[in-house]
């Protein structure tokens, strides 16, 4: 056996050994821990009403609707 063949065999064996590490046996977030992820402090925006309005204005101005999840219609001047 040549050195290249041995190296390929070692890489194959290591790949097979590390493959189970990629599988997820149990969920990272348990069902009883999900309430902490839904907390107000975990939100991206500081003021959700203001950011909702700004998204609505942006969608009306750019004629891009639906990507950010804004609602409503019209010219955006409300």
N, CA, C and O atoms as a CHARMM CRD file, in Angstrom:
* protein
*
  312
    1    1 UNK  N      0.84700  -1.18100   0.00000 PROA 1      0.00000
    2    1 UNK  CA     0.00000   0.00000   0.00000 PROA 1      0.00000
    3    1 UNK  C      0.89100   1.24300   0.00000 PROA 1      0.00000
    4    1 UNK  O      1.92000   1.30700   0.67400 PROA 1      0.00000
    5    2 UNK  N      0.46100   2.19600  -0.76300 PROA 2      0.00000
    6    2 UNK  CA     1.22500   3.43700  -0.83800 PROA 2      0.00000
    7    2 UNK  C      0.78700   4.38100   0.27600 PROA 2      0.00000
    8    2 UNK  O     -0.21700   4.15000   0.95000 PROA 2      0.00000
    9    3 UNK  N      1.55500   5.43800   0.45300 PROA 3      0.00000
   10    3 UNK  CA     1.25500   6.41100   1.50100 PROA 3      0.00000
   11    3 UNK  C     -0.05000   7.14200   1.22100 PROA 3      0.00000
   12    3 UNK  O     -0.77600   7.48800   2.15300 PROA 3      0.00000
   13    4 UNK  N     -0.35700   7.38200  -0.05000 PROA 4      0.00000
   14    4 UNK  CA    -1.59200   8.07700  -0.41600 PROA 4      0.00000
   15    4 UNK  C     -2.80300   7.20900  -0.08500 PROA 4      0.00000
   16    4 UNK  O     -3.81100   7.71200   0.41000 PROA 4      0.00000
   17    5 UNK  N     -2.70900   5.92300  -0.35400 PROA 5      0.00000
   18    5 UNK  CA    -3.81100   5.01000  -0.06200 PROA 5      0.00000
   19    5 UNK  C     -4.03900   4.90300   1.44200 PROA 5      0.00000
   20    5 UNK  O     -5.18100   4.87600   1.90100 PROA 5      0.00000
   21    6 UNK  N     -2.95400   4.84200   2.20500 PROA 6      0.00000
   22    6 UNK  CA    -3.07900   4.77800   3.66900 PROA 6      0.00000
   23    6 UNK  C     -3.70400   6.06600   4.20000 PROA 6      0.00000
   24    6 UNK  O     -4.55500   6.03400   5.09000 PROA 6      0.00000
   25    7 UNK  N     -3.27200   7.19400   3.64500 PROA 7      0.00000
   26    7 UNK  CA    -3.82200   8.48700   4.09200 PROA 7      0.00000
   27    7 UNK  C     -5.32000   8.56300   3.79300 PROA 7      0.00000
   28    7 UNK  O     -6.09700   9.04000   4.62000 PROA 7      0.00000
   29    8 UNK  N     -5.72500   8.09300   2.60900 PROA 8      0.00000
   30    8 UNK  CA    -7.14800   8.09200   2.26300 PROA 8      0.00000
   31    8 UNK  C     -7.94400   7.17900   3.18700 PROA 8      0.00000
   32    8 UNK  O     -9.06300   7.50800   3.57900 PROA 8      0.00000
   33    9 UNK  N     -7.36600   6.03100   3.53200 PROA 9      0.00000
   34    9 UNK  CA    -8.04700   5.10400   4.43100 PROA 9      0.00000
   35    9 UNK  C     -8.20500   5.70900   5.82000 PROA 9      0.00000
   36    9 UNK  O     -9.25500   5.55500   6.44400 PROA 9      0.00000
   37   10 UNK  N     -7.18000   6.39200   6.30800 PROA 10     0.00000
   38   10 UNK  CA    -7.24800   7.03000   7.62400 PROA 10     0.00000
   39   10 UNK  C     -8.30600   8.12900   7.62500 PROA 10     0.00000
   40   10 UNK  O     -9.07900   8.25300   8.57500 PROA 10     0.00000
   41   11 UNK  N     -8.33700   8.91900   6.56900 PROA 11     0.00000
   42   11 UNK  CA    -9.34300   9.99100   6.47900 PROA 11     0.00000
   43   11 UNK  C    -10.74600   9.39300   6.43400 PROA 11     0.00000
   44   11 UNK  O    -11.66200   9.92300   7.06200 PROA 11     0.00000
   45   12 UNK  N    -10.92100   8.30900   5.70800 PROA 12     0.00000
   46   12 UNK  CA   -12.21800   7.65100   5.64100 PROA 12     0.00000
   47   12 UNK  C    -12.64400   7.11300   7.00500 PROA 12     0.00000
   48   12 UNK  O    -13.79600   7.28200   7.40300 PROA 12     0.00000
   49   13 UNK  N    -11.73000   6.46900   7.72000 PROA 13     0.00000
   50   13 UNK  CA   -12.05400   5.92100   9.04200 PROA 13     0.00000
   51   13 UNK  C    -12.39500   7.04400  10.01300 PROA 13     0.00000
   52   13 UNK  O    -13.36200   6.93800  10.76700 PROA 13     0.00000
   53   14 UNK  N    -11.60600   8.12700  10.00200 PROA 14     0.00000
   54   14 UNK  CA   -11.89400   9.25600  10.89000 PROA 14     0.00000
   55   14 UNK  C    -13.23500   9.90900  10.53800 PROA 14     0.00000
   56   14 UNK  O    -13.97800  10.32600  11.42700 PROA 14     0.00000
   57   15 UNK  N    -13.54000   9.99400   9.24400 PROA 15     0.00000
   58   15 UNK  CA   -14.82400  10.55200   8.83900 PROA 15     0.00000
   59   15 UNK  C    -15.99100   9.72400   9.32600 PROA 15     0.00000
   60   15 UNK  O    -17.00800  10.26700   9.75600 PROA 15     0.00000
   61   16 UNK  N    -15.84800   8.40800   9.26200 PROA 16     0.00000
   62   16 UNK  CA   -16.90800   7.52000   9.74400 PROA 16     0.00000
   63   16 UNK  C    -17.04300   7.61400  11.25800 PROA 16     0.00000
   64   16 UNK  O    -18.15100   7.53500  11.78900 PROA 16     0.00000
   65   17 UNK  N    -15.91700   7.78400  11.95900 PROA 17     0.00000
   66   17 UNK  CA   -15.97100   7.88400  13.41800 PROA 17     0.00000
   67   17 UNK  C    -16.59200   9.20500  13.87400 PROA 17     0.00000
   68   17 UNK  O    -17.28100   9.24100  14.89400 PROA 17     0.00000
   69   18 UNK  N    -16.35600  10.29500  13.12800 PROA 18     0.00000
   70   18 UNK  CA   -16.88200  11.60400  13.51500 PROA 18     0.00000
   71   18 UNK  C    -18.30100  11.83700  13.01500 PROA 18     0.00000
   72   18 UNK  O    -18.93800  12.80900  13.42300 PROA 18     0.00000
   73   19 UNK  N    -18.80600  10.98600  12.15600 PROA 19     0.00000
   74   19 UNK  CA   -20.14900  11.16200  11.60600 PROA 19     0.00000
   75   19 UNK  C    -21.24900  11.16800  12.66600 PROA 19     0.00000
   76   19 UNK  O    -22.16000  11.98800  12.55300 PROA 19     0.00000
   77   20 UNK  N    -21.22600  10.30700  13.69000 PROA 20     0.00000
   78   20 UNK  CA   -22.28600  10.37400  14.70500 PROA 20     0.00000
   79   20 UNK  C    -22.29700  11.68600  15.49700 PROA 20     0.00000
   80   20 UNK  O    -23.31600  12.03700  16.09200 PROA 20     0.00000
   81   21 UNK  N    -21.19300  12.40100  15.51000 PROA 21     0.00000
   82   21 UNK  CA   -21.16900  13.67300  16.22400 PROA 21     0.00000
   83   21 UNK  C    -22.05300  14.71100  15.54300 PROA 21     0.00000
   84   21 UNK  O    -22.46300  15.68100  16.18000 PROA 21     0.00000
   85   22 UNK  N    -22.35000  14.52500  14.27100 PROA 22     0.00000
   86   22 UNK  CA   -23.19500  15.46900  13.53800 PROA 22     0.00000
   87   22 UNK  C    -24.67400  15.22200  13.76800 PROA 22     0.00000
   88   22 UNK  O    -25.49200  16.10200  13.50000 PROA 22     0.00000
   89   23 UNK  N    -25.02900  14.06200  14.25100 PROA 23     0.00000
   90   23 UNK  CA   -26.44100  13.77200  14.46900 PROA 23     0.00000
   91   23 UNK  C    -26.88200  14.34000  15.81200 PROA 23     0.00000
   92   23 UNK  O    -26.10500  14.40200  16.76500 PROA 23     0.00000
   93   24 UNK  N    -28.13600  14.75000  15.86600 PROA 24     0.00000
   94   24 UNK  CA   -28.66700  15.34000  17.07800 PROA 24     0.00000
   95   24 UNK  C    -29.58800  14.31300  17.73700 PROA 24     0.00000
   96   24 UNK  O    -30.64600  13.98100  17.20300 PROA 24     0.00000
   97   25 UNK  N    -29.18300  13.82800  18.87600 PROA 25     0.00000
   98   25 UNK  CA   -29.94500  12.78600  19.56200 PROA 25     0.00000
   99   25 UNK  C    -31.13900  13.39300  20.28300 PROA 25     0.00000
  100   25 UNK  O    -32.24800  12.86400  20.20200 PROA 25     0.00000
  101   26 UNK  N    -30.92400  14.47900  20.97400 PROA 26     0.00000
  102   26 UNK  CA   -32.01900  15.14400  21.68200 PROA 26     0.00000
  103   26 UNK  C    -32.00100  16.61900  21.33200 PROA 26     0.00000
  104   26 UNK  O    -30.94300  17.14900  20.99300 PROA 26     0.00000
  105   27 UNK  N    -33.12200  17.29200  21.40300 PROA 27     0.00000
  106   27 UNK  CA   -33.15300  18.70400  21.01700 PROA 27     0.00000
  107   27 UNK  C    -32.32200  19.56600  21.95800 PROA 27     0.00000
  108   27 UNK  O    -32.20200  19.28500  23.15100 PROA 27     0.00000
  109   28 UNK  N    -31.75000  20.62300  21.38700 PROA 28     0.00000
  110   28 UNK  CA   -30.93800  21.52700  22.19500 PROA 28     0.00000
  111   28 UNK  C    -31.79200  22.30400  23.17800 PROA 28     0.00000
  112   28 UNK  O    -31.37800  22.55400  24.31000 PROA 28     0.00000
  113   29 UNK  N    -32.97800  22.68300  22.75000 PROA 29     0.00000
  114   29 UNK  CA   -33.88200  23.44000  23.59800 PROA 29     0.00000
  115   29 UNK  C    -35.01000  22.51300  24.01300 PROA 29     0.00000
  116   29 UNK  O    -35.76400  22.01400  23.17700 PROA 29     0.00000
  117   30 UNK  N    -35.11300  22.29500  25.28200 PROA 30     0.00000
  118   30 UNK  CA   -36.16800  21.43000  25.80900 PROA 30     0.00000
  119   30 UNK  C    -37.49900  22.17800  25.75500 PROA 30     0.00000
  120   30 UNK  O    -37.50900  23.40900  25.76400 PROA 30     0.00000
  121   31 UNK  N    -38.61900  21.45900  25.70000 PROA 31     0.00000
  122   31 UNK  CA   -39.92300  22.13700  25.62500 PROA 31     0.00000
  123   31 UNK  C    -40.18300  23.07000  26.79900 PROA 31     0.00000
  124   31 UNK  O    -40.82500  24.10700  26.62500 PROA 31     0.00000
  125   32 UNK  N    -39.70600  22.73200  27.98200 PROA 32     0.00000
  126   32 UNK  CA   -39.94900  23.60200  29.12900 PROA 32     0.00000
  127   32 UNK  C    -38.99300  24.79200  29.15400 PROA 32     0.00000
  128   32 UNK  O    -39.18600  25.69800  29.96500 PROA 32     0.00000
  129   33 UNK  N    -37.96300  24.83000  28.29300 PROA 33     0.00000
  130   33 UNK  CA   -37.05100  25.97000  28.22400 PROA 33     0.00000
  131   33 UNK  C    -37.45600  26.97400  27.15200 PROA 33     0.00000
  132   33 UNK  O    -36.87600  28.05700  27.06900 PROA 33     0.00000
  133   34 UNK  N    -38.43100  26.63200  26.34200 PROA 34     0.00000
  134   34 UNK  CA   -38.81600  27.51400  25.23900 PROA 34     0.00000
  135   34 UNK  C    -39.48100  28.78400  25.71700 PROA 34     0.00000
  136   34 UNK  O    -39.49100  29.78100  24.99500 PROA 34     0.00000
  137   35 UNK  N    -40.03300  28.77500  26.90700 PROA 35     0.00000
  138   35 UNK  CA   -40.65700  29.99900  27.41800 PROA 35     0.00000
  139   35 UNK  C    -39.63600  31.10500  27.61300 PROA 35     0.00000
  140   35 UNK  O    -39.98100  32.28400  27.52700 PROA 35     0.00000
  141   36 UNK  N    -38.38600  30.74700  27.87200 PROA 36     0.00000
  142   36 UNK  CA   -37.35100  31.76200  28.05800 PROA 36     0.00000
  143   36 UNK  C    -36.93700  32.37900  26.72000 PROA 36     0.00000
  144   36 UNK  O    -36.52500  33.53800  26.68000 PROA 36     0.00000
  145   37 UNK  N    -37.03900  31.63200  25.64100 PROA 37     0.00000
  146   37 UNK  CA   -36.72100  32.16500  24.33000 PROA 37     0.00000
  147   37 UNK  C    -37.81800  33.09500  23.82300 PROA 37     0.00000
  148   37 UNK  O    -37.55500  33.94100  22.96700 PROA 37     0.00000
  149   38 UNK  N    -39.03200  32.95700  24.32800 PROA 38     0.00000
  150   38 UNK  CA   -40.13000  33.82100  23.92500 PROA 38     0.00000
  151   38 UNK  C    -40.23300  35.05300  24.81200 PROA 38     0.00000
  152   38 UNK  O    -41.20900  35.79600  24.72200 PROA 38     0.00000
  153   39 UNK  N    -39.25500  35.27900  25.65700 PROA 39     0.00000
  154   39 UNK  CA   -39.26900  36.42100  26.56200 PROA 39     0.00000
  155   39 UNK  C    -39.06300  37.72400  25.77400 PROA 39     0.00000
  156   39 UNK  O    -38.48700  37.70800  24.68700 PROA 39     0.00000
  157   40 UNK  N    -39.52500  38.82800  26.31500 PROA 40     0.00000
  158   40 UNK  CA   -39.42400  40.12300  25.64900 PROA 40     0.00000
  159   40 UNK  C    -37.96800  40.53900  25.44300 PROA 40     0.00000
  160   40 UNK  O    -37.65500  41.21700  24.46400 PROA 40     0.00000
  161   41 UNK  N    -37.09400  40.15100  26.33200 PROA 41     0.00000
  162   41 UNK  CA   -35.70200  40.57000  26.21600 PROA 41     0.00000
  163   41 UNK  C    -34.98600  39.87400  25.05600 PROA 41     0.00000
  164   41 UNK  O    -33.91200  40.30900  24.64100 PROA 41     0.00000
  165   42 UNK  N    -35.57700  38.79300  24.53300 PROA 42     0.00000
  166   42 UNK  CA   -34.96000  38.05400  23.43800 PROA 42     0.00000
  167   42 UNK  C    -35.36400  38.59000  22.06500 PROA 42     0.00000
  168   42 UNK  O    -34.97500  38.01300  21.04900 PROA 42     0.00000
  169   43 UNK  N    -36.12200  39.65800  22.01000 PROA 43     0.00000
  170   43 UNK  CA   -36.54300  40.22200  20.73200 PROA 43     0.00000
  171   43 UNK  C    -35.43100  41.06500  20.13300 PROA 43     0.00000
  172   43 UNK  O    -34.59500  41.61400  20.85000 PROA 43     0.00000
  173   44 UNK  N    -35.43100  41.16200  18.80600 PROA 44     0.00000
  174   44 UNK  CA   -34.40000  41.93200  18.12000 PROA 44     0.00000
  175   44 UNK  C    -34.63700  43.42800  18.22100 PROA 44     0.00000
  176   44 UNK  O    -33.69400  44.20100  18.39200 PROA 44     0.00000
  177   45 UNK  N    -35.88600  43.83300  18.11700 PROA 45     0.00000
  178   45 UNK  CA   -36.17300  45.26100  18.12900 PROA 45     0.00000
  179   45 UNK  C    -36.55000  45.71700  19.54400 PROA 45     0.00000
  180   45 UNK  O    -37.12000  44.95800  20.32800 PROA 45     0.00000
  181   46 UNK  N    -36.22400  46.94400  19.84000 PROA 46     0.00000
  182   46 UNK  CA   -36.51000  47.48800  21.16100 PROA 46     0.00000
  183   46 UNK  C    -37.98200  47.84800  21.30300 PROA 46     0.00000
  184   46 UNK  O    -38.59000  47.60800  22.34600 PROA 46     0.00000
  185   47 UNK  N    -38.55400  48.43000  20.24300 PROA 47     0.00000
  186   47 UNK  CA   -39.95500  48.85000  20.27200 PROA 47     0.00000
  187   47 UNK  C    -40.67600  48.18100  19.10600 PROA 47     0.00000
  188   47 UNK  O    -40.54000  48.64200  17.97300 PROA 47     0.00000
  189   48 UNK  N    -41.44100  47.10600  19.34100 PROA 48     0.00000
  190   48 UNK  CA   -42.05600  46.37300  18.22800 PROA 48     0.00000
  191   48 UNK  C    -43.09600  47.17800  17.46200 PROA 48     0.00000
  192   48 UNK  O    -43.26700  46.95400  16.26400 PROA 48     0.00000
  193   49 UNK  N    -43.80100  48.11100  18.11100 PROA 49     0.00000
  194   49 UNK  CA   -44.80400  48.91000  17.40800 PROA 49     0.00000
  195   49 UNK  C    -44.11600  49.85700  16.42900 PROA 49     0.00000
  196   49 UNK  O    -44.55400  50.00400  15.28800 PROA 49     0.00000
  197   50 UNK  N    -43.05500  50.48900  16.87200 PROA 50     0.00000
  198   50 UNK  CA   -42.31600  51.40600  16.01200 PROA 50     0.00000
  199   50 UNK  C    -41.66600  50.67200  14.84100 PROA 50     0.00000
  200   50 UNK  O    -41.70600  51.15300  13.70800 PROA 50     0.00000
  201   51 UNK  N    -41.07900  49.52900  15.10300 PROA 51     0.00000
  202   51 UNK  CA   -40.43400  48.79200  14.01000 PROA 51     0.00000
  203   51 UNK  C    -41.47300  48.24800  13.03400 PROA 51     0.00000
  204   51 UNK  O    -41.20000  48.16700  11.83600 PROA 51     0.00000
  205   52 UNK  N    -42.66000  47.87400  13.51700 PROA 52     0.00000
  206   52 UNK  CA   -43.72900  47.42900  12.62700 PROA 52     0.00000
  207   52 UNK  C    -44.16500  48.56000  11.70000 PROA 52     0.00000
  208   52 UNK  O    -44.41700  48.33900  10.51600 PROA 52     0.00000
  209   53 UNK  N    -44.25100  49.76800  12.24200 PROA 53     0.00000
  210   53 UNK  CA   -44.61100  50.92100  11.42500 PROA 53     0.00000
  211   53 UNK  C    -43.53200  51.20900  10.38300 PROA 53     0.00000
  212   53 UNK  O    -43.84900  51.48700   9.22700 PROA 53     0.00000
  213   54 UNK  N    -42.27800  51.14600  10.77500 PROA 54     0.00000
  214   54 UNK  CA   -41.18900  51.41900   9.84500 PROA 54     0.00000
  215   54 UNK  C    -41.12100  50.36800   8.73100 PROA 54     0.00000
  216   54 UNK  O    -40.79600  50.68900   7.58700 PROA 54     0.00000
  217   55 UNK  N    -41.42400  49.13200   9.06700 PROA 55     0.00000
  218   55 UNK  CA   -41.47500  48.08400   8.04600 PROA 55     0.00000
  219   55 UNK  C    -42.60800  48.36600   7.06800 PROA 55     0.00000
  220   55 UNK  O    -42.44900  48.19200   5.86000 PROA 55     0.00000
  221   56 UNK  N    -43.75300  48.80200   7.59100 PROA 56     0.00000
  222   56 UNK  CA   -44.89100  49.12800   6.74000 PROA 56     0.00000
  223   56 UNK  C    -44.54500  50.27900   5.79900 PROA 56     0.00000
  224   56 UNK  O    -44.87900  50.22800   4.61500 PROA 56     0.00000
  225   57 UNK  N    -43.88500  51.31000   6.30700 PROA 57     0.00000
  226   57 UNK  CA   -43.50500  52.45400   5.47600 PROA 57     0.00000
  227   57 UNK  C    -42.49900  52.02700   4.42100 PROA 57     0.00000
  228   57 UNK  O    -42.59700  52.44000   3.26500 PROA 57     0.00000
  229   58 UNK  N    -41.53600  51.20600   4.80700 PROA 58     0.00000
  230   58 UNK  CA   -40.53200  50.73500   3.85200 PROA 58     0.00000
  231   58 UNK  C    -41.17500  49.91300   2.74000 PROA 58     0.00000
  232   58 UNK  O    -40.83500  50.07600   1.56800 PROA 58     0.00000
  233   59 UNK  N    -42.09500  49.03900   3.10400 PROA 59     0.00000
  234   59 UNK  CA   -42.75100  48.20600   2.09600 PROA 59     0.00000
  235   59 UNK  C    -43.58900  49.04300   1.15100 PROA 59     0.00000
  236   59 UNK  O    -43.63500  48.75800  -0.04500 PROA 59     0.00000
  237   60 UNK  N    -44.25400  50.07200   1.66100 PROA 60     0.00000
  238   60 UNK  CA   -45.06800  50.92600   0.80400 PROA 60     0.00000
  239   60 UNK  C    -44.18700  51.76800  -0.11300 PROA 60     0.00000
  240   60 UNK  O    -44.53900  51.99200  -1.27100 PROA 60     0.00000
  241   61 UNK  N    -43.05300  52.23500   0.38700 PROA 61     0.00000
  242   61 UNK  CA   -42.16600  53.06600  -0.40800 PROA 61     0.00000
  243   61 UNK  C    -41.43200  52.26400  -1.47600 PROA 61     0.00000
  244   61 UNK  O    -41.28100  52.72600  -2.60700 PROA 61     0.00000
  245   62 UNK  N    -40.98100  51.07400  -1.12600 PROA 62     0.00000
  246   62 UNK  CA   -40.20100  50.26500  -2.05300 PROA 62     0.00000
  247   62 UNK  C    -41.05700  49.33300  -2.89900 PROA 62     0.00000
  248   62 UNK  O    -40.53200  48.66800  -3.79200 PROA 62     0.00000
  249   63 UNK  N    -42.33500  49.26800  -2.64800 PROA 63     0.00000
  250   63 UNK  CA   -43.25400  48.35700  -3.33400 PROA 63     0.00000
  251   63 UNK  C    -42.81200  46.91200  -3.15300 PROA 63     0.00000
  252   63 UNK  O    -42.95900  46.08700  -4.05500 PROA 63     0.00000
  253   64 UNK  N    -42.27700  46.62100  -1.99200 PROA 64     0.00000
  254   64 UNK  CA   -41.86000  45.25900  -1.65100 PROA 64     0.00000
  255   64 UNK  C    -42.72400  44.80700  -0.49200 PROA 64     0.00000
  256   64 UNK  O    -42.62600  45.35600   0.60600 PROA 64     0.00000
  257   65 UNK  N    -43.55600  43.82800  -0.71900 PROA 65     0.00000
  258   65 UNK  CA   -44.51400  43.44800   0.28900 PROA 65     0.00000
  259   65 UNK  C    -44.29300  42.00300   0.70700 PROA 65     0.00000
  260   65 UNK  O    -44.13500  41.12400  -0.14100 PROA 65     0.00000
  261   66 UNK  N    -44.28200  41.75500   2.02000 PROA 66     0.00000
  262   66 UNK  CA   -44.32500  40.40200   2.53000 PROA 66     0.00000
  263   66 UNK  C    -43.02000  39.83000   3.03600 PROA 66     0.00000
  264   66 UNK  O    -43.04600  38.83600   3.76200 PROA 66     0.00000
  265   67 UNK  N    -41.87900  40.40400   2.69200 PROA 67     0.00000
  266   67 UNK  CA   -40.61300  39.81200   3.09500 PROA 67     0.00000
  267   67 UNK  C    -40.35300  39.97300   4.59200 PROA 67     0.00000
  268   67 UNK  O    -39.80800  39.07400   5.23200 PROA 67     0.00000
  269   68 UNK  N    -40.73900  41.10800   5.13900 PROA 68     0.00000
  270   68 UNK  CA   -40.49200  41.35600   6.56000 PROA 68     0.00000
  271   68 UNK  C    -41.67700  41.00600   7.43600 PROA 68     0.00000
  272   68 UNK  O    -41.56000  41.06400   8.66000 PROA 68     0.00000
  273   69 UNK  N    -42.79100  40.65000   6.87300 PROA 69     0.00000
  274   69 UNK  CA   -43.94800  40.27500   7.65000 PROA 69     0.00000
  275   69 UNK  C    -44.81900  41.43700   8.05700 PROA 69     0.00000
  276   69 UNK  O    -45.62800  41.29900   8.97400 PROA 69     0.00000
  277   70 UNK  N    -44.68200  42.58200   7.40500 PROA 70     0.00000
  278   70 UNK  CA   -45.52700  43.73400   7.69900 PROA 70     0.00000
  279   70 UNK  C    -46.94800  43.50400   7.22700 PROA 70     0.00000
  280   70 UNK  O    -47.19000  42.64100   6.38300 PROA 70     0.00000
  281   71 UNK  N    -47.89000  44.26600   7.76300 PROA 71     0.00000
  282   71 UNK  CA   -49.26900  44.08900   7.36300 PROA 71     0.00000
  283   71 UNK  C    -49.86700  45.42300   6.95800 PROA 71     0.00000
  284   71 UNK  O    -49.26600  46.47600   7.17000 PROA 71     0.00000
  285   72 UNK  N    -51.02700  45.37200   6.38600 PROA 72     0.00000
  286   72 UNK  CA   -51.71400  46.59400   5.98300 PROA 72     0.00000
  287   72 UNK  C    -51.45500  46.92900   4.52900 PROA 72     0.00000
  288   72 UNK  O    -50.75900  46.19500   3.82700 PROA 72     0.00000
  289   73 UNK  N    -52.00700  48.02000   4.08600 PROA 73     0.00000
  290   73 UNK  CA   -51.82600  48.42300   2.69400 PROA 73     0.00000
  291   73 UNK  C    -51.91700  49.91900   2.57900 PROA 73     0.00000
  292   73 UNK  O    -52.00700  50.62200   3.58600 PROA 73     0.00000
  293   74 UNK  N    -51.89400  50.41400   1.35600 PROA 74     0.00000
  294   74 UNK  CA   -52.01900  51.83900   1.14300 PROA 74     0.00000
  295   74 UNK  C    -50.68000  52.47900   0.86400 PROA 74     0.00000
  296   74 UNK  O    -49.72400  51.81000   0.47200 PROA 74     0.00000
  297   75 UNK  N    -50.62000  53.79300   1.07300 PROA 75     0.00000
  298   75 UNK  CA   -49.42300  54.55200   0.69800 PROA 75     0.00000
  299   75 UNK  C    -48.38400  54.58900   1.81300 PROA 75     0.00000
  300   75 UNK  O    -47.25600  55.01100   1.55700 PROA 75     0.00000
  301   76 UNK  N    -48.70000  54.17800   3.01800 PROA 76     0.00000
  302   76 UNK  CA   -47.73800  54.21200   4.12300 PROA 76     0.00000
  303   76 UNK  C    -47.73900  55.51600   4.86900 PROA 76     0.00000
  304   76 UNK  O    -46.83100  55.76000   5.66300 PROA 76     0.00000
  305   77 UNK  N    -48.72900  56.37700   4.64800 PROA 77     0.00000
  306   77 UNK  CA   -48.73100  57.68300   5.29400 PROA 77     0.00000
  307   77 UNK  C    -49.62200  57.70100   6.55100 PROA 77     0.00000
  308   77 UNK  O    -49.87600  58.77700   7.09300 PROA 77     0.00000
  309   78 UNK  N    -50.08900  56.57300   7.01400 PROA 78     0.00000
  310   78 UNK  CA   -50.94700  56.54000   8.19700 PROA 78     0.00000
  311   78 UNK  C    -50.11400  56.85000   9.41900 PROA 78     0.00000
  312   78 UNK  O    -50.63800  56.87600  10.53300 PROA 78     0.00000
